[in-house]
Amino acid sequence: MDTTLQEAQRRLIALGYNLGPAGADGYPGRFTTAAVTRFQKDKGLDIQFPGTIGPKTLEALHGSERVKPVELPWIAEARKLLGLHEVRDAKKLDKALRLDTSEIAWCGAFVGMCVATALPSEPMIANPLGSRNWLKFGHSIGSPQVGAVAVFWRGSKDGWQGHVGFVVGHDKTHLHILGGNQSDKVSVSRIAKDRLLGYRWPTTQPLPTGTLPMTTINASITTNEA
């Protein structure tokens, strides 16, 4: 897998170019070649072999954002609802999730909507409303990565209750989770690492590599996402 190509593919997707069902897989293919060619034409780039990615194309793709990671499409979907509250923004939130968020724990529905919208080819679990069911989603990974689905116990580790959200960072003791039903809204909260049951990663996306650096954020700690 070519990580430079994968980064370029993610940027193309973010800009609205169609890369077909494989998405940002880090491998060249006809959809990627066609998308790169269209991008080069749209930007008026003088490329000797259209569809190939070289310094000119990379500069046009990333520009001053070259050092910034391209946001994963399912995280981009999640951020669209950031701040929505189940009471104050009930109509908008209920429409997006297609359920009554005042009646049920909706963290699993939030994760499911983001994954289904951004990754239409990704196999879904049978009951996404059950937060612990997300332990059956995709691949298991062993460390925190931005975009990973993190599943937590709630109440007791051996019980049935749980919580699920997306990793967007971490510090020494807590994961930074972008999720629903956190203080009754879509928010980024800190959740203790000792509550973690597992990390999962979509099967249709390349497995992440490297170590996620620790960061600090100004976010509240949540202990019970009822």
C-alpha positions, -999 to +999 in steps of 0.1 A: +000+000+000+013+035-009+006+059+020+013+089-002-013+077-027-037+069+001-034+105+015-040+119-020-070+096-024-085+109+009-079+144-002-097+138-035-127+123-017-128+153+006-129+175-024-158+156-039-141+133-064-155+098-069-130+071-062-154+042-065-162+015-040-126+009-029-122+045-017-089+055-002-073+020-003-037+031-011-037+013-044-039+027-079-069+018-100-090+031-128-113+052-105-083+068-088-066+075-122-099+090-136-103+112-104-067+124-106-071+132-143-103+152-136-086+171-107-056+180-128-079+192-156-100+212-131-069+229-117-054+235-152-022+216-143+002+209-171+010+172-166+029+151-190+011+119-181-024+128-168-037+106-140-002+102-124+005+118-091+037+138-089+050+170-070+027+193-090-004+173-082+005+168-046+011+206-041-023+214-058-040+188-037-026+198-003-011+233-007-005+248+027-024+219+043+003+194+033+013+187+068-023+183+080-039+149+080-069+145+057-100+139+079-115+104+075-149+105+058-168+089+087-153+114+111-162+142+088-198+129+089-197+128+127-185+164+130-215+176+109-237+169+139-212+181+166-230+201+193-266+189+185-286+183+217-313+157+219-338+182+234-327+216+219-321+201+185-345+172+186-360+176+151-326+179+133-310+151+153-339+127+151-341+133+113-304+125+109-306+094+130-341+083+120-352+077+156-364+094+187-333+103+207-353+111+238-365+076+241-334+054+237-296+054+242-285+066+208-247+064+207-248+032+186-273+048+161-249+078+158-219+056+150-240+035+126-253+066+107-218+080+103-203+047+090-232+039+067-232+074+052-195+077+046-187+040+038-217+026+019-199-006+011-189-014+047-207-044+062-228-034+092-235-052+124-270-067+129-281-043+157-261-011+158-283+003+186-266-021+210-233-003+218-215-035+228-226-051+195-200-028+179-173-053+192-184-074+162-178-046+137-149-046+112-114-056+124-100-055+159-070-032+163-048-031+194-041+006+199-060+040+197-061+055+162-081+084+149-113+071+134-113+038+154-146+028+169-141+025+206-165+004+227-168+009+265-185-008+294-211+013+313-223+004+347-202-027+351-177-044+329-195-077+330-230-062+324-248-055+292-247-017+291-221+001+271-211+031+251-196+036+216-179+064+198-150+074+176-115+080+187-102+115+178-073+116+203-060+104+237-039+114+267-023+092+294-055+082+311-084+091+288-095+086+252-110+116+234-142+104+220-164+120+194-198+104+200-235+107+205-255+107+238-226+123+257-242+147+280-273+142+258-256+156+228-230+150+201-197+160+217-161+153+222-156+139+257-128+123+276-136+087+286-113+067+309-091+041+292-098+015+319-134+014+306-124+003+271-136-030+258-120-028+224-111-008+192-126-017+158-117-006+123-138-007+091-130-037+068-132-016+037-105+008+048-067+002+051-056-007+086-039+023+103-002+022+111+020+041+135+014+053+170-012+081+178+006+109+197-009+120+230-026+154+231-045+175+256-080+189+250-104+211+269-132+186+273-153+172+301-149+137+315-179+115+310-185+085+333-221+074+325-235+081+290-271+071+299 
